[in-house]
Amino acid sequence: MYKKTVLNNGVRVLTEHHPLSRSVCAGIFVDLGTRDEPEDMVGAAHFIEHMVFKGTETRDAYEIAKSLEAVGGELNAYTTREQTCFHATSLKEHLFLSLDVLSDLMSNAQFDANDYKKEREVIIQEINMSADQHDDYIFDLAFEYSFKGNELGRSILGTQKTLNQITRKKLLDFYNRRYQGENMIVCVAGHVEHEEVVDVLRRTLSLRRRPFQAPHRKRPIFRPFIKVINKPAEQTHLLMTFSTVASKDKSRFEAYIANAALGGGMTSRLYQKIREQKGLAYTVYSYLQPFYDSGLQMIYAGTSSKLLKDLLKLTVREIELLHKRGLSKSELEYYKTQVIGSLILESDDIETRMNSLGYNEMVFKDYRSVDTVVADLERVTVDSINAFLRKYFDISRLGAIVIGDVNEDRTKNMIQSLLKGG
């Protein structure tokens, strides 16, 4: 059972009751991510994610860490390009502890000057470590080049330059100004009573209500690109991207099924052709990333430099086949059943349900049950999926990044030739 209340301070409180669950997951979402940061504060949301765990008015860093861990629970957070979430999972009898700790992080973080300096250095190390992990770094580059000149292309971590521009005062002002009532959503899933959650939050979430002006988000324009970076390594990493639908687009259900068919699992086109039949890569998959006003379809593979050309040929061919021939009725039913089954299985996880509550409130301003989403997926037809594939699976609109022990000019020319049908 789903319920929603808006507190006097503007915070939206959402609960979903699961009477048979022994665990609960609570999260506080901030409807703000990397794309919403000022240009001179890129990385601020992720920096704040770190800083709130360093201490509040009533808890130091150890006491924050101990609070949930002492009862077998978990306290964590994540930052994306469009939102930030602070969440806790515990047994149902420890829910009020979770809510108290989360509220403390959101209301009373101190941003101690020494902690600020130390944590900035920690994040700079995190940036450097990410650059050394090519299978991770290539995704940051994919966003940068796919959405060049737009805020969505920024790195969530920021850069060393932007972090050095963010003073403690600017960071604290950003936290006080933007992490406030009307921009926040509390979601709780599990064996919970809505009214009890609301009563606790009225006492613990001591945020002042302030006028909030939602940041203007500029819609990105995807432009095809080819980027090759020579870095000596055992593996050569390939990431291909192309534009797809946004989070609210009516064709998003076709996008989910198309992604499953392309590279969503072990029975997908890419996995079967590249891994099973040809042995060209150990890892190959596709990944769908929708945003508020746009979306990105990605294809990743790790291979050796000598196999890169064959891998690229097969990948381009499978995209072309989906574009020209589409899916048959039996293929559509197979992948539709796969996506629906995965969705239902995931919905048994309490943290997944908590995240779903927050996502739907931010994107749709509404509750969308699992049954509603299943019904939407069931409505996908052969005609609608193939119209989607003809529109979006277009090799002339692809972006490609390669990182590895390769010749940059020759590899770039080879990719250009393949994308032109050479």
N, C-alpha and C positions, 0 to 999 in steps of 0.2 A: 504494500500500500504506500502510495506517494502522498506527501504533504509539503506545503510551502507556506512560509511566513516571512514577512518583511519587518525587521526590527525598526525601532524609532530612529536608530542611527543609520538606516539605509541598507544594512547588511541583509542579504537574502539567505534564509535558512531552508534547506531542502533535506528531507529524510525519505528513505525507502525502507519499509519494515520487512524483515525476513525472519519470521518467528522461529525457524528451525536452526538458525545460525548461532553458534556459540561465540563468534567473533564479531567485532564491529570495526569499521574503517571510517575515520573522520578526516575531512580535508578542508582547508581554507584555500579557495582559489582567488587569485588576484587577476582581474581581467586586463592584464598588461604583460607584454613580453618584449623581446629585443627590438621588434619593429616599432615599438611605441616610445623608445627612449630618445631624448634629445641627441643631436649629432655629436655633441661634445661629451656625451655620457654613455656611449655604447659599451655594454657590459654591466651596466648599473643593476639591472634586475637580478642577474646571476650573482653579482657582488653582494647584494642585499640578502639573497638566499643564504650565502655563507655567513654574513655578519649577524643575523638574528640568532644563530645558534651559539654565538660567542658570549652572550649574557644579556639578562634583562634586569629590571629593578629588583627582582626577588630571587633570581636564579643565576648562578654562574654557569660556565660552559659544561662543567662536569655534572652539575645538578640537572641541567637540561638533558644531557645524554643519559644520565642514570634514571630519570623520571619514568620513562617507558620501558627501558631495558630491564629495570629491576623487577618488573611484573611480567616479563617475557614478551613485551610488545616491541613495536618498531616505530621510530620517529624519523621522518626523512622529508626531502623536498626535491623539486625539479623545476627547471626554467625552460621554456620553449620560446619560439619566436613570437607567440601570441598570448601566452599566459604563464603564470607561475603558480605552483601548488605546494602547500605545506601540509603533510598528511601523517596520520598516526593510525596504526592497526593494533588492536588489543583484544583481550577477552571482553565480553559485554559488561562485566562488572567493573571494568576499569575505564569505561567510556568517559565518565566525567573528569577523570584525570587527564585523558587525552585532550578533551576540550579545553581544560584549564591551561595546559601547557601550550597548545596551539594559540589560544587567545593571548597568552602572555607574549609569545613570539611576535604576534601581529600588533600588539598594543604598546609594549614596554621595552623593546630592544634598545640597548644603550649605545652601541657603536663606540666602544672604548677606543681612544686614540692609539694605544699600543696594539690592540687587536686589529684595528683598521690597517695599520702598517704591515703587520705579519700576514694578514689574510690576503692583502694585495699581492704580496710576494708568492703566496701559495697559489693564487690564481695564475700569476705569470708562469710559474712552474707547470701548471695544468695546461696552459696554452702551448708551451714548448714541448711538453710530453705528447700532446695531441698531434702536433706537427711531425713528430717522430713516428707516429702510428699511422702509416699511410692509408690503411683501410678505414680509418676514422677521419683523417684529414681530408680525404678526397670528397667526403660528403659536404664539409664546409665549403670547399672550392666549388662544388656543384651548385650550392645556393648562391654563392658570390657571382658566378658567371651566368647562371640561369636568370637571375634577377638583378643584373648589373645596374647600378645606379639607384636601386630601390632599397628601402629599409629591410625588406625580407632577405636580402643578400648578406646581411651582417652576420658575423659570428656571434653566437650566444655568449661566449666567454669574453668578447671584446678583443682588443689588442693591447700590447704593452703601452702603446702611445695613449690610447683612450683611457686606460686604467690610471696612468700617471696624471691625466687631466682631471680625474674625479677626486676632488678633495673630500675629506671626511665631512665637512659642512654641507657640500653639495649632495653627498650621498644620503646624509641624515635628512636634509630638506626634502629630497625626492621620496624617501620613505614616509615622512610625515604628511606630505602633500598627496601622494598617489595611493598609498596603502591605507585606504580609509573606506568608510561604510558603503557608499553606493557602488564602489568598484570591487566589492568583495562578496563571495558566495561561500557559505558553509554547507558542506554536503556530508551526510552521515548515512551509511548503509549497514544494515545488520539487524540484530534483535534490539530495536530502539523504540522508545515512545516519543513521538514528535514534541508534545507539549513539555516533556521533561528537558529535552534538548534546548528548546526555546528558552525555558526558564533559566537554565544554566548560562546560556550565552548572554542573556540580558544582564547577568551579574558579572560575567568574566570578560566579555568583549567590550572593553571600555573605550571604544573609538568614538571620537567626536564626529558628528555629521557635518560634512563640509560640502559646498557646491562643487560638483565634479564635472569638468568638461572632458568628454571622451576624446582621445587624440584622433586626429584625422589620419586615416590610413590611405596612402596612395596605392592604387592598384598597380601591380608590377606588369611589365610587358616582357614576355619571354622572347629572346632572340637566339637563334641557333649559334653555336660556337664550337670550336675545337681547341682544346688546351692540352699540350703534352709537356710533361715535366720529367727531365732525366734525374733520377735518384738511384744510385746503386743499391740494389736490394734483390733478394731471392725471388720475391713475387713481383709481378707486374699487375697493377690494379687498374681496372677499367670501370668507369661509371658513365652511363648514358642517361640523358634526361630529355623529356619533352613535356610540353604544357598539357595540363588536364583540368578537370572541373574543380570548382570551389566547394567548400563544405556544404553549402545549402543548394547547390545546383540540382535540378530535378533529375539529371543524368548520373548522379553520384553512385547509384546502385549498379548501373551498368559499369562504372569505373571499377567498383570492387570486384565484380565478376571477371572483367577483362584482366585485371591484375592477377587474379588467381590463375587464369588460363596462361598468361604470359610467363610468370615466374614465381607464383605464390607458394608452391610446394613441390614435393618430389614427383608428382604426376604432371607438373606444368610443362609447357612446350620447351622452355629454355633448359630446365633441369634434365629432362629426358634426352634432348638432342646433344647438349654440351657436356653434361656430366656422365650420363649413363651410356649413350651410344658412341660418343667420340672421345671421352676422357680428356677434354680440353681444360677443365677447371675442377678444382675440389669444391669451391664455393661459387654458386651462381644463383641469383634470386632477383625478383623485382619488388619494388616497394612503392606504395601510393601515399603521398603526403598532401592532403587537402588543406587549404587555408581559408580564411574568411572571405577572400575575394579572388582566389586563384588556386592553382594546384600544380603539383609536380609529380610526374611518373618517373621513377628511377629504375635502372637496371645495373646491378653490380656483379662483377666477376673478378676473381683472382686467378691468374694463370702465370705461365712463364713467358718471357719475351719472344721466344721462338714460336710459341703457339698463339700469340696475340692475333695475328692476321686471320687465322682459321676461325678463332673464336668470334672475332668481329663479323666475319662473313656470315656465320651461322646466326648470330644475333640479329643482324640486319635482315636476313632472309625470313626469320620467324616473325619479325615485326611486319614485313611486307606481306607475308601470307595472311596474317590476321587482318591487315588493312584491306587486302583485295578479296579474300575469300570469306573472312569472318568465321563465326562458329556455326556448326550444324545444330539442329535441335537437340540431338543426343548430347553433344558437347556442352551446350548451354545448361541442360538439366544436370549434367555431372557437376560442373563448377558451381552452379547455383546451390545444389545440395551441399557441396563442400563448404561454401561460404556461410550458409545458414547453420550448418552443423557446428562450425567453428564458433560462430556468434553465440549460439545457445550454450555451448560448453563453457565459453569464457564468462558468460553471465552468471555461472555458479560461483565465481570468485568475487568475494565481497569488495575487494579493492577495485576490481573492474567496474562494479556497479557504482561505487563512489565516484570514480572518474567519469563515468557515463553521465551521472547526474550533473556534474559541473560542466562538462562539455556541452550538453544539450541546453543548459540554461544560458551559457555564454553565446552559443551559436544561434539557437532557435528561440531563446527566451521562453522555453516550454519543456514539458516532460515528454519523452518519447520512450515508450515501453519496448521491451525486446520483441513482443508480439507485433507491435506496429512496424518495427524495422523489418522483421521477417516478412510481413505482408507486402511491404514495399519491394523487397527483393523478389518475392514470388511474382510480382507484376512485370518483371523484366521479360521481354519477348525476343525471339530471334531477330525480328525487324529492328527493335530498339538497340540491341547489343551491337548488331552489325552496322547500324547507322553511327553509333558511337565510335566503333573501330575505324570506320572510313574517315571520320572527322579528326580523330586525335592520333591514331597510330600512323603517322606520316613521316617517313625517313627524311624528307626534305626539311623537316622542322625539328631535327634532333640536335642536342648538344652532347659533346663527348669529352671526357677527361681521361688521360692516361698518366699514371705515375709509375716509373720503374726504370730498369736499366735498358733504355731504348734511345735510339737516335731521334731527336725531337723533330727535325725537318722531315725525315723519311716517314716517320710514323704519322705526322700530320697529313702529308700528301696521300698516304695510303688510306687514311680515314676519309679524306675528301673524295677520293676515287670511288671507294665503296658506297658512299652515300649518294654518288651520282650514277650508280649502277655499273661502275667499272670493275 
